Each structure stands twice: as C-alpha cells, then as structure tokens.
Amino acid sequence: MSDTDAYVMLISSLPGVQALFLAKQPPLSRLKLDQRLRVLTPEDAATLKLVEDALDWRQLQMAASEQDVIDHGRQAMTRIENETLQLIVRDRLEIRTCIAALRRRSRGEGPPQAGTPWGFGRWVGHIARNWTEATFRLDGTFPWLNDADRLMRDDDTIALERLILEQSYKSLQRRAGEHAFDFEAVVIYVLKWSIVDRWARHNAEAAARRFEDLTEAGLGSFATLSFEGEA
C-alpha cells in the first residue's frame, strides 16, 4: 500500500471533530489516536512531532508566558520544511503575538524597542508602530482583537482563553479546506484534536473549581471544620 493510500484510509477512519465548544471531550482518546498514527512514515511522524512541540496545548500550559510560547514555536519553525505546516505554525504564533502585545500593554508597558525579540510574524513592526490603537490597526486582519482587548481589560481569563482557542481552531479550518486526504490533513486533524482536548480539560477544571466554590458557599464556616479524632 502506498503512503497516499494509507493516509486516505487513515483520514477516512478518524471520527469527525465536533464543534469546539459543544464537545465535552475529543471523539477519541489520545492513545487511540496515536495507534491510528502508526501508519505515518518515520519522516512524517517526526514532522508531526515538530509541529506538536511548537503548538501542542498539552505541553504549553497557560502559566507559560506569551514569550515562552512564541520562542518555543520559533525554534520549531526553523526545523519544519513543509510550507503548509510552516504557515499553520506561523498563523498560530501571530495570534499569540497579538495576545502578547495586549498583555504587555495591559501591564502599562510601552511599545517594544526595535530589535527586541518579543513577537513573531509579519505584524511585529506594525503592532509596535500602532501601540496606542485598541486593535493596533489590525481590525481587517484580526477582527477579534477588539474583543480580546476588552476581555483582557475586564480580566475575564476564561472568555479570553475561549477566544484564543476559537481563533486557533478557525485558522486550522481555513487551512483544512486546501487539504483532504494528505499528510497535511492528518496534522490539521491532530492539532484540532488538541484544541478540543484543551477546551474539554479547561471546562472540567473550571467545573471542579465552581463546585468547590459552591460547596464552600453552601457550607459556610462548616467547610473548614476538621473531624479528625472525633468518635
């Protein structure tokens, strides 16, 4: 069986990824996904790992700074030779660069000085030159920036996380239209799986925190009582 035929069969065997914010969990486990991915050639498997290392939400916790995320992706970009995959990584890093700029500005920082390695992509200089504009005059390219700026000023981290994931997912959707049953389609599927998995885990963590808050609110002072040593 040729690699092309193997990838057609692989894509055909994968369950559809549900709408991002409707999915309570990915359509299959990572273990089962990895089992399906064994048909990849060694070269393609290595390339997939490079892309995942740059963008995988499981490896990049929200505690990581935007600069950490961008630096991590930039290093991977130097090793990815596939043009479509380079564009996919670039798209995601440019989203992160916009968020990094918003975070810097929300902390009261001025525009980064020329030559300072703070962002990635085509808009770094443009953003610095339009630092005081709410959307850095990138409304046409990133129409979601106004919402992101508002959410950051409101310190609504959950809604901001949702917005970032949504834009990352939409970016992949646009690239998916150019690929159906090839290796690039496999990579796009895996990255979409990772985003859905990220949101599902985020939702589970948020639900657990809400339950703890409700429990403490309902029990009041009894929530801190200790019953150790009582008969």
BAFI-3210 file (N, C-alpha, C; in Angstrom, 3 decimals, decimal comma, padded with zeros to 6 digits):
// residues 231
n [1|2|3|4|5|6|7|8|9|10|11|12|13|14|15|16|17|18|19|20|21|22|23|24|25|26|27|28|29|30|31|32|33|34|35|36|37|38|39|40|41|42|43|44|45|46|47|48|49|50|51|52|53|54|55|56|57|58|59|60|61|62|63|64|65|66|67|68|69|70|71|72|73|74|75|76|77|78|79|80|81|82|83|84|85|86|87|88|89|90|91|92|93|94|95|96|97|98|99|100|101|102|103|104|105|106|107|108|109|110|111|112|113|114|115|116|117|118|119|120|121|122|123|124|125|126|127|128|129|130|131|132|133|134|135|136|137|138|139|140|141|142|143|144|145|146|147|148|149|150|151|152|153|154|155|156|157|158|159|160|161|162|163|164|165|166|167|168|169|170|171|172|173|174|175|176|177|178|179|180|181|182|183|184|185|186|187|188|189|190|191|192|193|194|195|196|197|198|199|200|201|202|203|204|205|206|207|208|209|210|211|212|213|214|215|216|217|218|219|220|221|222|223|224|225|226|227|228|229|230|231]
n.u [000,848|000,562|001,961|000,205|-002,293|-002,469|-002,752|-005,138|-006,869|-006,388|-007,336|-010,003|-010,788|-010,849|-012,822|-015,137|-014,239|-015,993|-017,927|-016,087|-016,778|-018,934|-018,230|-017,774|-015,672|-012,777|-013,317|-012,048|-009,649|-006,319|-004,552|-005,765|-005,760|-002,998|-002,415|-003,673|-002,079|000,215|000,627|001,950|004,808|008,231|009,529|007,393|006,133|008,054|007,996|005,374|005,654|007,388|005,726|003,709|005,228|005,686|003,139|001,381|-001,208|-001,185|001,390|001,998|001,287|-001,127|000,147|002,569|004,497|003,577|005,811|007,376|005,846|005,952|008,742|009,236|007,760|009,050|011,591|010,907|009,945|012,204|012,962|010,980|010,087|007,989|005,862|003,105|002,678|004,448|003,089|000,823|001,885|002,936|000,566|-000,643|001,274|001,246|-001,256|-000,754|001,223|-000,205|-001,787|000,247|001,143|-001,126|-001,172|001,251|000,713|-001,479|-000,232|000,856|003,094|005,191|005,538|007,518|011,023|012,778|014,271|014,054|013,413|010,376|008,055|006,436|006,337|004,521|003,535|004,821|006,394|004,435|002,531|003,993|004,307|001,737|000,880|-000,759|-003,288|-006,419|-006,780|-004,402|-004,589|-005,279|-007,699|-008,899|-007,422|-007,329|-010,148|-011,119|-009,656|-010,522|-012,422|-010,739|-009,058|-010,918|-011,751|-009,366|-008,926|-011,064|-010,266|-011,160|-010,379|-011,214|-013,048|-011,304|-009,446|-011,127|-011,669|-009,116|-008,634|-010,753|-010,121|-007,725|-008,638|-010,336|-008,434|-007,102|-009,211|-009,476|-007,126|-007,602|-009,384|-007,845|-006,725|-007,333|-007,004|-004,315|-000,953|-000,780|-003,443|-003,739|-002,091|-003,457|-005,838|-004,911|-004,014|-006,396|-007,738|-006,201|-006,825|-009,564|-009,349|-007,922|-009,807|-011,842|-010,575|-010,071|-012,670|-013,479|-011,779|-012,609|-015,240|-014,832|-013,668|-015,793|-017,613|-016,293|-016,317|-019,076|-019,661|-018,220|-019,496|-022,042|-021,689|-020,508|-018,945|-018,682|-017,278|-014,607|-014,214|-012,681|-012,808|-011,183|-010,102|-012,454|-015,077]
n.v [-001,197|002,207|005,266|007,364|006,064|004,905|007,164|008,199|006,187|006,417|009,043|008,674|006,903|008,274|009,706|012,431|015,693|017,270|020,347|022,912|024,170|022,704|020,163|017,787|016,184|014,991|013,156|010,703|008,925|010,045|007,948|006,097|007,655|007,936|005,298|005,013|006,726|005,376|004,588|006,551|007,632|007,349|009,829|011,644|011,302|012,359|015,025|015,741|015,599|017,742|019,919|019,615|019,942|022,621|023,747|022,294|022,150|020,605|020,615|023,262|025,135|027,420|028,944|029,487|032,098|034,458|035,022|032,760|030,861|031,861|031,865|029,130|028,152|029,496|028,311|025,717|026,261|026,658|024,147|022,912|021,898|021,656|023,627|024,310|023,512|025,177|027,584|027,098|026,959|029,528|031,078|030,491|031,433|034,131|034,866|034,462|036,382|038,762|038,550|038,598|041,217|042,638|041,869|042,966|045,682|045,975|045,790|048,200|048,721|050,216|050,423|047,749|048,118|048,634|045,788|044,286|041,032|040,132|039,182|037,430|036,970|038,647|041,057|042,325|044,746|046,534|046,405|047,522|050,102|051,039|051,084|052,369|052,209|050,573|048,081|047,828|048,716|046,530|045,511|044,558|042,296|040,781|040,558|039,942|041,142|043,421|042,424|040,765|042,645|043,979|041,862|041,321|043,682|043,519|041,445|038,872|035,889|033,319|033,667|034,902|032,872|031,095|032,592|032,732|030,015|029,541|031,184|030,011|027,513|028,196|029,147|026,801|025,513|027,016|026,356|023,662|023,459|023,325|020,887|017,411|014,474|014,066|014,224|016,705|017,116|015,206|016,251|018,645|017,595|016,397|018,640|020,057|018,221|018,463|021,058|020,837|018,971|020,478|022,492|020,916|019,859|022,237|023,082|021,042|021,475|024,044|023,511|021,911|023,769|025,562|023,914|023,506|026,145|026,583|024,640|025,527|027,957|027,094|025,551|027,302|028,346|025,766|024,426|024,505|022,978|020,431|016,964|015,149|012,737|012,611|010,719]
n.w [000,000|-000,852|000,518|000,122|-000,227|002,298|003,930|003,043|003,901|006,637|007,297|006,581|008,513|010,867|013,431|013,112|014,255|016,734|016,944|018,430|021,016|021,759|022,202|024,702|025,129|023,284|020,186|020,209|022,233|023,138|023,139|021,394|019,116|018,659|018,070|015,601|014,165|013,632|011,055|009,737|007,877|008,983|008,588|008,289|010,731|012,428|011,602|012,307|015,077|015,489|014,818|016,732|019,041|018,846|019,076|020,657|022,987|025,247|026,134|026,491|028,996|030,419|032,244|031,192|029,760|027,167|025,647|026,066|024,703|022,074|021,568|021,772|019,590|017,493|017,449|016,652|014,111|012,558|011,881|010,464|007,319|005,526|003,640|003,976|006,623|007,902|007,526|009,043|011,638|011,724|011,548|014,026|015,820|015,233|016,176|018,883|019,210|018,949|021,267|023,155|022,811|023,662|026,354|027,285|026,921|028,627|031,027|031,242|029,758|027,285|023,653|022,292|021,885|018,812|017,423|019,686|020,727|020,821|019,657|016,879|013,352|010,638|011,574|013,641|013,650|012,734|014,796|016,925|015,967|016,042|018,649|020,567|019,555|019,898|018,628|017,371|014,789|013,208|012,541|010,183|009,575|011,942|013,213|015,714|017,656|019,041|020,817|022,303|023,506|025,143|026,843|028,135|029,528|031,216|032,731|032,232|032,138|031,400|029,276|027,516|027,052|025,743|023,434|022,232|021,669|019,940|017,723|016,959|016,189|014,048|012,290|011,614|010,365|008,038|006,696|006,376|004,305|002,051|001,974|001,957|002,029|002,651|004,077|005,337|006,011|007,979|010,009|010,542|011,557|013,940|015,348|015,638|017,203|019,521|020,361|020,938|022,987|024,830|025,486|026,574|028,841|030,163|030,681|032,419|034,592|035,315|036,028|038,264|039,984|040,252|041,570|043,997|044,948|045,222|047,097|049,343|049,706|050,334|052,645|054,320|057,289|058,134|056,243|056,835|059,025|061,010|061,432|062,511|064,814|066,173|067,701]
ca.u [000,000|001,347|001,744|-001,004|-003,453|-002,508|-003,234|-006,571|-007,547|-006,272|-008,276|-011,362|-011,087|-010,887|-014,136|-015,157|-014,063|-017,208|-017,759|-015,162|-017,344|-020,019|-017,644|-017,394|-014,372|-012,429|-014,050|-011,293|-008,580|-005,002|-003,969|-006,316|-005,281|-001,606|-002,432|-004,007|-000,994|001,361|000,803|002,788|006,200|009,101|009,797|006,183|005,918|008,985|007,498|004,211|006,139|007,911|004,597|003,068|006,118|005,542|001,789|000,526|-001,734|-000,868|002,745|002,103|000,298|-001,456|001,092|003,710|004,340|003,411|007,138|007,776|005,115|006,471|010,109|009,120|007,318|010,069|012,629|010,389|009,794|013,467|013,175|009,855|010,351|006,733|005,402|001,779|002,818|005,070|002,039|-000,039|002,590|003,002|-000,758|-000,885|002,199|000,815|-002,331|-000,113|001,940|-001,212|-002,139|001,415|001,137|-002,202|-000,752|002,269|000,070|-002,337|000,653|001,335|004,357|005,162|005,876|008,870|012,016|013,204|015,310|013,721|012,734|009,191|006,940|006,747|005,493|004,506|002,914|005,542|006,697|003,176|001,944|004,779|004,057|000,346|000,728|-001,834|-004,584|-007,010|-006,556|-003,138|-004,983|-005,289|-009,089|-009,202|-006,734|-007,737|-011,339|-011,415|-008,746|-011,249|-012,975|-009,626|-008,640|-011,942|-011,707|-008,162|-009,145|-012,030|-009,636|-012,007|-009,409|-011,879|-013,555|-010,151|-008,949|-012,071|-011,480|-007,854|-008,826|-011,672|-009,401|-006,755|-009,415|-010,769|-007,251|-006,909|-010,314|-009,173|-006,096|-008,157|-010,061|-006,872|-006,189|-008,388|-006,544|-002,866|-000,288|-001,162|-004,767|-003,527|-001,564|-004,549|-006,753|-004,280|-003,999|-007,779|-007,994|-005,529|-007,565|-010,783|-008,927|-007,562|-011,015|-012,549|-009,872|-010,291|-014,038|-013,536|-011,114|-013,467|-016,401|-014,383|-013,489|-017,123|-018,204|-015,650|-016,818|-020,456|-019,644|-017,779|-020,533|-023,185|-021,360|-020,077|-017,830|-018,526|-016,356|-013,240|-014,166|-011,969|-013,456|-010,171|-010,016|-013,771|-015,624]
ca.v [000,000|003,433|006,212|008,125|005,232|004,719|008,392|008,278|005,271|006,971|010,161|008,144|006,141|009,145|010,318|013,886|016,508|018,047|021,785|023,086|024,472|021,773|018,862|017,592|015,528|014,652|011,986|009,502|009,214|010,247|006,616|005,532|008,476|007,553|003,985|005,249|007,483|004,497|004,388|007,618|007,297|007,919|011,238|012,413|011,232|013,318|016,363|015,954|015,873|019,106|020,842|019,496|020,543|024,066|024,256|021,394|022,744|019,771|020,933|024,686|025,499|028,844|029,628|029,903|033,449|034,507|034,963|031,352|030,196|032,335|031,359|027,692|027,967|029,985|027,289|024,614|026,717|026,536|022,743|022,427|022,190|021,661|025,018|024,440|023,392|026,426|028,596|026,772|027,402|030,991|031,624|030,379|032,311|035,511|035,062|034,596|037,654|039,787|038,422|039,058|042,679|043,107|041,669|043,971|046,992|045,977|045,991|049,574|048,807|050,893|049,548|047,183|048,823|047,938|044,795|043,474|039,806|039,971|038,579|036,621|037,089|039,785|042,251|042,794|046,166|047,248|046,493|048,478|051,464|051,406|050,545|053,007|051,877|049,433|046,831|048,010|048,913|045,227|045,050|043,808|041,008|040,078|041,270|039,545|041,826|044,350|041,603|040,313|043,799|044,200|040,758|041,459|044,794|043,042|040,321|037,689|034,951|032,170|034,088|035,166|031,558|030,583|033,351|032,312|028,676|029,650|031,734|028,996|026,469|028,744|029,214|025,451|025,227|027,639|025,549|022,342|023,499|023,099|019,532|016,452|013,139|014,016|014,330|017,969|016,910|014,450|017,195|019,553|016,846|016,219|019,943|020,346|017,321|019,019|022,226|020,337|018,350|021,579|023,142|019,954|019,827|023,541|023,065|020,145|022,162|025,153|022,933|021,484|024,972|026,088|023,028|023,815|027,446|026,419|023,855|026,397|028,958|026,439|025,070|028,418|028,075|024,329|023,895|024,474|022,169|019,161|015,949|014,169|012,395|012,526|009,365]
ca.w [000,000|-000,915|001,611|-000,195|000,093|003,750|004,548|002,709|004,813|007,981|007,434|006,496|009,722|012,039|013,677|012,957|015,464|016,953|017,128|019,550|022,324|022,035|022,524|026,096|025,085|021,914|019,705|020,561|023,182|022,533|022,942|020,158|018,009|018,407|017,417|014,183|013,532|013,374|009,610|009,204|007,624|010,034|008,318|008,589|012,182|013,039|011,301|013,168|016,434|015,493|014,844|018,045|020,033|018,747|019,302|021,427|024,214|026,409|026,589|026,767|029,995|030,414|033,124|030,384|029,234|025,720|025,047|026,081|023,628|020,793|021,421|021,551|018,217|016,565|017,374|015,849|012,730|011,839|011,530|009,671|005,919|004,790|003,547|004,589|008,071|008,344|007,569|010,179|012,842|011,665|011,884|015,470|016,533|015,051|017,153|020,186|019,227|019,254|022,681|023,917|022,761|024,543|027,740|027,592|027,027|029,817|032,183|031,196|029,033|026,002|022,522|022,356|021,078|017,594|017,663|020,854|020,287|021,680|018,931|015,702|012,182|009,717|012,118|014,828|013,496|012,610|016,135|017,707|015,461|016,332|020,006|021,346|018,954|020,618|017,890|016,635|013,395|012,540|012,549|008,977|009,605|013,165|013,689|017,095|018,586|019,893|021,901|023,139|024,303|026,174|027,811|028,938|030,450|032,214|033,424|032,022|031,582|030,790|027,978|026,664|026,649|024,745|022,203|021,619|021,120|018,806|016,578|016,543|015,514|012,769|011,436|011,095|009,448|006,754|006,030|006,089|003,010|000,978|002,100|002,290|002,410|002,595|005,379|005,961|006,595|009,216|011,008|010,902|012,424|015,254|016,028|016,038|018,341|020,697|020,809|021,581|024,248|025,730|025,978|027,424|030,123|030,795|031,184|033,567|035,704|035,728|036,712|039,593|040,813|040,571|042,576|045,272|045,403|045,656|048,326|050,424|049,942|050,954|053,978|055,156|058,203|058,336|055,244|057,362|060,227|060,952|062,265|062,877|066,221|066,794|067,743]
c.u [000,883|001,049|000,458|-002,248|-003,599|-003,090|-004,709|-007,359|-007,510|-007,300|-009,720|-011,766|-011,258|-012,279|-014,054|-014,978|-015,299|-016,877|-017,066|-015,855|-018,564|-019,488|-017,255|-016,053|-014,056|-013,126|-013,323|-010,140|-007,267|-004,332|-004,462|-005,876|-003,849|-001,524|-002,744|-002,832|000,240|001,601|001,662|004,192|007,054|009,356|008,580|005,873|006,820|008,522|006,284|004,644|006,688|006,779|003,911|003,928|005,983|004,194|000,935|000,116|-001,411|000,496|002,892|000,989|000,052|-000,525|002,314|003,450|004,151|004,773|007,662|007,139|005,711|007,884|010,106|008,737|008,349|011,181|012,180|010,294|011,061|013,709|012,054|010,047|009,075|006,125|004,042|001,867|003,526|004,020|001,098|000,591|002,658|001,671|-000,982|000,023|001,833|-000,373|-001,733|000,659|000,982|-001,593|-000,988|001,454|000,061|-001,809|000,285|001,617|-000,810|-001,521|001,241|002,646|004,156|005,520|007,299|009,815|012,410|014,352|015,061|012,943|011,505|008,043|007,400|005,812|005,537|004,124|003,652|005,824|005,439|002,524|002,673|004,491|002,652|-000,050|-000,465|-003,217|-005,117|-006,703|-005,274|-003,372|-004,874|-006,696|-009,411|-008,600|-007,185|-008,957|-011,720|-010,586|-009,471|-011,862|-011,878|-009,145|-009,630|-011,881|-010,478|-008,307|-010,123|-011,471|-010,506|-011,168|-010,067|-012,391|-012,409|-009,545|-009,832|-011,856|-010,203|-008,000|-009,719|-010,949|-008,359|-007,453|-009,858|-009,608|-006,964|-007,994|-010,037|-008,123|-006,637|-008,854|-009,142|-006,339|-007,292|-007,829|-005,026|-002,277|-000,672|-002,535|-004,669|-003,057|-002,664|-005,531|-006,177|-004,288|-005,403|-008,167|-007,404|-006,275|-008,851|-010,448|-008,585|-008,814|-011,800|-011,903|-010,088|-011,685|-014,161|-012,918|-011,988|-014,680|-016,027|-014,215|-014,838|-017,789|-017,613|-016,160|-018,239|-020,531|-019,269|-018,845|-021,725|-022,921|-020,952|-018,904|-017,628|-017,530|-014,952|-013,126|-013,398|-012,611|-012,457|-010,185|-011,353|-014,303|-016,769]
c.v [001,247|004,312|007,002|007,342|005,061|005,956|008,611|007,393|005,810|008,083|009,650|007,425|007,017|009,747|011,827|014,588|017,387|019,533|022,034|023,237|023,619|020,423|018,788|016,888|015,225|013,365|010,661|009,888|009,437|008,907|006,019|006,335|008,103|006,196|004,123|005,895|006,631|004,259|005,492|007,104|007,883|009,405|012,104|012,403|012,238|014,751|016,696|016,298|017,291|020,124|020,807|020,121|022,065|024,556|023,446|022,009|021,904|020,114|022,397|025,092|027,005|029,645|030,111|031,298|033,379|034,428|033,545|030,611|030,570|031,813|029,870|027,412|028,398|028,957|026,123|024,997|026,529|025,111|022,152|022,849|022,291|023,064|025,224|024,393|024,600|027,527|028,358|027,244|028,923|031,618|031,621|031,331|033,786|035,835|035,294|035,910|038,800|039,754|038,908|040,585|043,252|042,972|042,711|045,339|047,077|046,160|047,395|049,745|049,543|049,932|049,021|047,956|047,979|046,993|043,931|042,238|039,492|039,237|037,827|037,003|038,435|041,094|042,842|044,291|047,012|047,440|047,535|049,911|051,956|050,954|051,130|052,765|050,599|048,104|046,891|048,241|047,621|044,631|044,173|042,416|040,155|040,790|040,964|040,322|042,791|043,617|041,152|041,440|044,050|043,122|040,864|042,596|044,409|041,893|039,067|036,614|033,764|032,522|034,366|033,854|030,974|031,280|032,915|030,942|028,715|030,153|030,745|027,892|026,945|028,826|027,848|025,082|025,817|026,847|024,185|022,313|023,223|021,674|018,579|015,135|012,997|014,166|015,612|017,850|016,149|015,395|018,136|018,858|016,730|017,539|020,352|019,471|017,933|020,233|021,810|019,713|019,420|022,215|022,215|019,889|021,133|023,591|022,199|020,807|023,300|024,635|022,493|022,677|025,562|025,237|023,315|025,139|027,331|025,645|024,724|027,439|028,347|026,003|026,194|028,017|026,588|023,729|023,768|023,616|020,884|018,190|014,876|013,965|012,290|011,110|009,251]
c.w [000,000|000,285|001,392|000,174|001,599|004,432|004,232|003,663|006,248|008,204|007,439|007,771|010,962|012,224|013,554|014,284|015,607|017,064|018,458|020,896|022,664|022,498|023,992|026,204|023,627|021,485|019,902|021,466|022,449|022,273|021,637|018,946|017,655|017,719|015,932|013,444|013,239|011,895|008,996|008,926|008,746|009,836|008,677|010,085|012,902|012,799|012,152|014,589|016,534|015,608|016,205|019,139|020,032|019,260|020,257|022,750|025,442|026,981|026,987|027,713|029,947|031,318|032,351|029,831|027,720|025,029|025,019|024,921|022,278|020,543|021,098|020,097|017,205|016,378|016,503|014,379|011,916|011,345|010,689|008,224|005,087|004,810|004,208|006,102|008,656|008,483|008,750|011,483|012,875|012,072|013,393|016,250|016,362|015,958|018,530|020,301|019,545|020,725|023,558|023,954|023,684|026,005|028,151|027,814|028,278|031,087|032,202|030,459|027,716|024,882|022,635|021,444|019,878|017,922|018,874|020,402|021,148|020,977|017,706|014,566|011,489|010,372|013,318|014,757|013,439|013,978|016,971|017,275|015,796|017,736|020,757|020,761|019,602|019,946|017,058|015,138|012,584|012,492|011,344|008,977|010,779|013,765|015,132|018,116|019,527|021,082|022,854|024,050|025,442|027,254|028,709|029,946|031,555|033,052|033,362|031,346|030,889|029,394|027,006|026,171|025,555|023,403|021,487|020,962|019,883|017,567|016,055|015,747|014,124|011,781|010,804|010,089|008,071|005,991|005,615|004,738|001,841|000,973|002,565|002,824|002,314|003,995|006,092|006,635|007,908|010,320|011,475|011,841|013,836|016,030|016,468|017,228|019,613|021,247|021,517|022,936|025,278|026,334|026,906|028,804|030,888|031,405|032,431|034,799|036,234|036,493|038,124|040,523|041,209|041,648|043,951|045,829|045,939|046,968|049,511|050,754|050,670|052,373|054,912|056,021|058,413|057,346|055,776|058,599|060,004|061,922|062,697|064,387|066,904|066,703|066,770]
res [m|s|d|t|d|a|y|v|m|l|i|s|s|l|p|g|v|q|a|l|f|l|a|k|q|p|p|l|s|r|l|k|l|d|q|r|l|r|v|l|t|p|e|d|a|a|t|l|k|l|v|e|d|a|l|d|w|r|q|l|q|m|a|a|s|e|q|d|v|i|d|h|g|r|q|a|m|t|r|i|e|n|e|t|l|q|l|i|v|r|d|r|l|e|i|r|t|c|i|a|a|l|r|r|r|s|r|g|e|g|p|p|q|a|g|t|p|w|g|f|g|r|w|v|g|h|i|a|r|n|w|t|e|a|t|f|r|l|d|g|t|f|p|w|l|n|d|a|d|r|l|m|r|d|d|d|t|i|a|l|e|r|l|i|l|e|q|s|y|k|s|l|q|r|r|a|g|e|h|a|f|d|f|e|a|v|v|i|y|v|l|k|w|s|i|v|d|r|w|a|r|h|n|a|e|a|a|a|r|r|f|e|d|l|t|e|a|g|l|g|s|f|a|t|l|s|f|e|g|e|a]
***
